[in-house]
Amino acid sequence: MSTIISAFEKKPRLTLVGAGPGDPDLITVKGAKALEGATVILYDALVHPDIFRHASPQAIKRFVGKRSGLHSYTQDEINEMIVRYALSYGSVVRLKGGDPFVFGRGYEELAYAESFGIETEVVPGVTSATALPALKKIPLTTRGMNESFWVLTGTTSEKKVSNDIFLAAQTRATAVILMGLGKLREIVEIYREAGKEKLPAAVIVNGSLADETVLVGTIQDIEAKVREHNIHGPALIVIGEAVKLHLQQPACGGGSNFSGSFDHTLVSASL
């Protein structure tokens, strides 16, 4: 089968697809179908390679992601690449980790493609902001405990801590912070200044994958635990009373090894 099969398939089209939080089985059915029909797939760093089993072997697959702030391409270059491939090959899938509209710059790519008259579609993905806490049995909302959850970036485009974290620290909301591991010290200090030293907190690294690591503690000690265990990689920070509910889950075979004391709880790998 050739990459370009028919005039219909060559019609310029961009589909933004969310790949989910890491585990390749968490891509949606519609996302998998979009990959099946793609002639070009432009994918990010957090996309699991097993997801490409849904794609045609003849599809062009090109990495355009970043790791630890190092970009393989600028956003402008990615936008131009999307248009070039769509006009030349037809169906382009822009495959992004999580959901393309949750800190994924998906709208920028969509708007740029549409400015060239390219047909577009969005296939939402399972965002790590809700999926990873759920996989660890951390409810983001619980009756009588909190009335909302906030999804925040830990690092703004100016490389600063988001001002919204100061606001979140003043509420009972569960805070879910993406891209915040490098700013953990500042985040912890914000909550300390709000008098929340004993508030439960968790850090989930490489969530939903085989090498997942989870550290659980409080605002008072979570930074020390991350430093002690030399944690690196894509991380999600969860702060709020709901985190302690995870510790009330009964131990299961092959599951997390929690101690009985919340303030000294540590979970690592093989969850």
N, C-alpha and C positions, 0 to 999 in steps of 0.2 A: 504494500500500500504506500503510495507516495504521500508526502507531507501535504500537498495541495491536491485535493481529489476532484473537486467540482467547483463550479461558479458559485454555488450556494455557500459552500464552506469558505470561499475566499471573500465573502462579504465582510467588510471590516466590522469587528465586534470586540468589545472589551467586557470581560466578566471578572469582577472582583470576587474572590472566593476566600472565605475564612477557613483556615486549615485546622482550627481548634487549638487547644492549649499545649499540645505536644504528642500525646498518645495518638498514633495514626488512626486508631479505630474511632476517634471522636470527631472526625470530619463528618459533615452531614451527608445524607444520601444525595441531596441536590448538588452539593459541592463535588462529590465523586462523579456524578453524571457530567458536570461541567468539565471536569478534567478529561473524561472520556472523549469529549468532542473538541478538545483544544488542539490547535496545530502548533501553538507556541505557549509555553508556560514560563513566566518570569516569577521566580520564587525567592522568599526571604530566608534568613539564617535559621529561624526557629521552626522551619517546616521539616517534619520527620521524613527521611528518604523513603520509607515504606509507603508513603502516600502515593508515590508515583506508580504504584501497581495499578492505579485506576486510570492512568494515562496511556495513550497509544505509544508503542515503542518508537514510532516515527516522529512523535512530537518533538519540537525543539525545546530544550529545557535549559534555561539560563539563570544562573544565580545573580541576584542583584541586591542582596541583603547586606547587613552590617553585623559586626561582632565587637563588643566592648567599645562602641563609639566609632569604630573604623568602618567607613563606608566604602563598598566596592564601586559604587556610583553615587553621584549627587542626585538629589530628588529631581532636579531639572533634567538630568541625563536619563533617569528612569522614565519620566513623563514622555520625553522625546522617543525613547526606545519603544514604549507602548504604541505610540502612534505609527512609528515606522514599521513595526512588525504587523500591526493590524492592517495597514494599507497594503503591505506586501504579501501577507500570508493568510489573512482572514481572522479566524477566531483566536484571540489572545486571552489567556487566563492569567490574571495577576493574583498569585497565591500568597496570602499573608498569614502569619501566625495569629491565633486567636480569632478575633473579629476585625474585619478591615476598617470598621468605623469606630473602634475603640483604641485611641492613640495609635492608629495605623496609617494615618495620612491618606486614607482611601479616598476621601472626598476630593482632595487635590488632584489625584490621578484621574478620577472620574470626570471632573470638570474640564481638565485639560483635553482628554480624549473627545469629549462632547463638543469642544470648541472647534474640532476638525470634522464634525458631522459624523463621528463614529458612534454607532449604537452601543449602549452600555446596559449592564445588569449587575446587581449586587446579590451575592449569595451569602447571607450572614453566617458567621462562624460561632462556635462555642468559645466564649471569651474566658481567659484564665481568671479574670476577676471574680467570676462566680463559680466556675467549674472546679478550680483547685481547692478553695475552701470546702466545697461540697464533697469532693473526693476524700477529704480529711475529716468529714462529718462535722464541719464547723458551719453552723447556720448563720447566715449574714443578718437575718432578722429573727427575733424570737419574742413572742408575745410577753409583755410585761418587763422586757429587758431593754429593747431599743425599738425605735420607730422608723429607722431608715438605715441605709448603708450608702457610703460615699465611695466612688471610684475615682482615685486621684493619681496624677503623675507625681513621682518623687522628684523628678528633675525637669525643669522647664527648658525651653529652647535656648534660654540664656544661661543654662547650666546652674540654675539656682533652685532652691527648694520652693515648691509652689506655695503661694500665700494661702491657698485654700486649706492647707494642712493646719495652719494656725486656727482657722475657723472650725475645722473638724474636731480639733482637740478640745473645743469648748462645748461639744455636744456629747450625747450618749450614742451617737451613730457608730456603727462598725465602719472603720476606715480600711479600705482595700487600696494599697499603694503599689503601683507598678513602677518599674524602673527607679526604685528607691534605695537599693542596697548601698550604693556609693554615698548616699546622703543619710544613712541610718543614724549616725551620730547627731546630726542636726534635727532629724525627726524626733528622736528620743528626747532631745533637749526641749523641743517645743512642748511635748506632752508633760515633761517634768515641770516646766514653768506653769503649766495649767493645773498642777497638783495631781497628776495622774500616774505617779510612780508605780502604783500597784496594779495598774490596768493590764490585763492579759494581752500578750502579743505573740505572734508567730511569724516565722520566716520560712517560706516554702521555695526551695531551689530546685530547678529542673523538674517542676511539678508534672505529675502523671507519667513520668518516664521511669525506666528501671533504676537509674542512678539518682532518683529523687532523694533529697535530704530535707527534713523538717526540724526546725528548732522551735521550741515553745518555752515561753517564760513570761516575764512582765517587762514593762517599760524600764524598770530598774536594772534588769540583768540581761535583756535580750542582746544588746550590743556586745557585751562581754562574751556571750555564748557564740555569737557569730565570729568574733575575733579568735576565740579559743579553738574553734573547729575549722578555722581558715576557709570559710564559706565563700565561694565565688560562683558566678554563672547567673543566668536569668532567674530573677527572684521576685516573689510576691510577698509583700508585708501585710499582715492582717492585724489590726489593733481594735480591741473592744472586748466587752464582757462576754460576748458570744464565744470567744476563743476558748474559754475555760470549759465550755460544754463538751468540747472534743475530749477532754480528759475524763469525762464521765462515761465515755463509751467503754463497754467491757472489752477486755483483751481478746483477740482472736488469733488463731494459729497463723503464723506468718505475718502477723500485723505489727503495729508499732509497739515498741517496748517503752512504755511510760512508767515512771516512778509514781508513787502515791502522792507525793507532794507537788503542788502546782509550781511553786517557785523554783523547783529544782528539776523540772521536767526537760528531758532532752530526747529528741527522736532523730535518728539518722539512718538514711539509706534503706533500701530494700523494703519499702512500704507497700 
